[in-house]
Amino acid sequence: MSSPESSEANGESKPVGIAETEHVSVMPNEIVQWVREIHPTTIIDGTYGAGGHTRLLADVLASSDDTPAIQPRVIAIDRDPAVVRRDEQKPWIEDNPKIELFLGSYESAPKALDALELTHADALVLDLGLSSDQLADRHRGFTFTIDDAELDLRFDPENGVPAYRWLQQHSEKEIADAIYQFGEERFSRRIAKQIVLRAREKNPVTKVGDLVEICRRCVPRSRNHDIHPATRTFQALRIAVNDELGGLTRTLASAPDWIAPGGRVAIISFHSLEDRIVKNAFRDDPRWEVLTRKPLRPTDEEVEANPRSRSAKLRVATRVE
Ligand SMILES: C[S@@+](CC[C@H](N)C(=O)[O-])C[C@H]1O[C@@H](n2cnc3c(N)ncnc32)[C@H](O)[C@@H]1O
């Protein structure tokens, strides 16, 4: 059974509006260590978020004296326009030749390389899921404390369809299957039935509170009250609306074409479906050599300091020569 991604998504987080630096990077020392070892010139941070990993990775770049032909750079990518707009004019990005920030999915990493007249990167880092800053944004639907927020759940609200419309466009069975598959929610059928019933009664689910209320009615409180009854359903819808597993699968399939031989891919995931995709992709493609036989976990000290890290798993592979 996958663990739901974040205890903060269970409605306990403070609704504080879009934050600047609330997000604490997960497994920063491990990421730095695995990437530093290969003396990289070009690193792709495919999930920029609050920029924590990007800043650390900028410090592990090879010096430009060692590689006069190539400007050492971290290519930072995020799919969320609010994240990129918030930071693109910050001096430490705008005036820093070592960091290039792009708006888009990490799937489009080859396009970002192309824009910089590069063909390969030495490293790719992905830290999947959503940042604490996004969770704190009252208008996205990520946190379910804000009943009247629109049920959107997109990383990129300028593309695709919001979750409430996704629900209107799919059948009861498709909704139930998504909630079961991506959220591993045992009561998926009951929830899907109630969602479709509301739509039939001309009172469709459009707000966060509508879906929370359905989940409360359909999911018995777990015995130890560890997670909110809506956690798994919201996680599932977010994964479906953003095609998160599809994007990860396609990126791992294409990455051997644009990661340089000897280069490394380091991926932090937060639930078992993502981790399985990473594990299988590394195992099944002979162009990868797995460097972490078992996923690495954050230290007890890190989990204590940053509870969001507790379900993180890090896998690393190298592109064989
Ligand atoms: C957990 S946060 C990353 C935090 C970051 N590593 C740090 O240290 O601050 C995940 C970020 O990935 C972004 N994201 C999710 N899916 C993405 C995708 N397919 N392509 C690019 N960015 C994505 C989200 O918008 C979010 O900002």
The ligand as an SDF file (V2000), in Angstrom:
LIG
                    3D

 27 29  0  0  0  0  0  0  0  0999 V2000
    8.6300   18.8150   -4.2670 C   0  0  0  0  0  0  0  0  0  0  0  0
    8.6910   20.2350   -5.2630 S   0  0  0  0  0  0  0  0  0  0  0  0
   10.4030   20.4150   -5.6170 C   0  0  0  0  0  0  0  0  0  0  0  0
   11.1720   21.1090   -4.5530 C   0  0  0  0  0  0  0  0  0  0  0  0
   12.6130   21.4470   -4.9200 C   0  0  0  0  0  0  0  0  0  0  0  0
   13.3750   20.2590   -5.2560 N   0  0  0  0  0  0  0  0  0  0  0  0
   13.3060   22.2300   -3.8440 C   0  0  0  0  0  0  0  0  0  0  0  0
   14.3130   21.7470   -3.2900 O   0  0  0  0  0  0  0  0  0  0  0  0
   12.8620   23.3470   -3.5470 O   0  0  0  0  0  0  0  0  0  0  0  0
    8.0890   19.6480   -6.7630 C   0  0  0  0  0  0  0  0  0  0  0  0
    7.9890   20.7110   -7.8630 C   0  0  0  0  0  0  0  0  0  0  0  0
    7.9040   19.9950   -9.0930 O   0  0  0  0  0  0  0  0  0  0  0  0
    7.0080   20.6480   -9.9350 C   0  0  0  0  0  0  0  0  0  0  0  0
    6.5410   19.6470  -10.8910 N   0  0  0  0  0  0  0  0  0  0  0  0
    5.6810   18.6290  -10.7130 C   0  0  0  0  0  0  0  0  0  0  0  0
    5.5550   17.9120  -11.8420 N   0  0  0  0  0  0  0  0  0  0  0  0
    6.3890   18.4790  -12.7470 C   0  0  0  0  0  0  0  0  0  0  0  0
    6.7150   18.1930  -14.0980 C   0  0  0  0  0  0  0  0  0  0  0  0
    6.1730   17.1650  -14.7490 N   0  0  0  0  0  0  0  0  0  0  0  0
    7.6200   18.9700  -14.7030 N   0  0  0  0  0  0  0  0  0  0  0  0
    8.2020   20.0220  -14.0590 C   0  0  0  0  0  0  0  0  0  0  0  0
    7.9050   20.3530  -12.7880 N   0  0  0  0  0  0  0  0  0  0  0  0
    7.0280   19.5910  -12.1420 C   0  0  0  0  0  0  0  0  0  0  0  0
    5.9310   21.1910   -9.0400 C   0  0  0  0  0  0  0  0  0  0  0  0
    5.3020   22.2860   -9.6350 O   0  0  0  0  0  0  0  0  0  0  0  0
    6.7550   21.5750   -7.7910 C   0  0  0  0  0  0  0  0  0  0  0  0
    7.1150   22.9380   -7.8500 O   0  0  0  0  0  0  0  0  0  0  0  0
  1  2  1  0
  2  3  1  0
  2 10  1  0
  3  4  1  0
  4  5  1  0
  5  6  1  0
  5  7  1  0
  7  8  2  0
  7  9  1  0
 10 11  1  0
 11 12  1  0
 11 26  1  0
 12 13  1  0
 13 14  1  0
 13 24  1  0
 14 15  1  0
 14 23  1  0
 15 16  2  0
 16 17  1  0
 17 18  1  0
 17 23  2  0
 18 19  1  0
 18 20  2  0
 20 21  1  0
 21 22  2  0
 22 23  1  0
 24 25  1  0
 24 26  1  0
 26 27  1  0
M  CHG  2   2   1   9  -1
M  END
$$$$
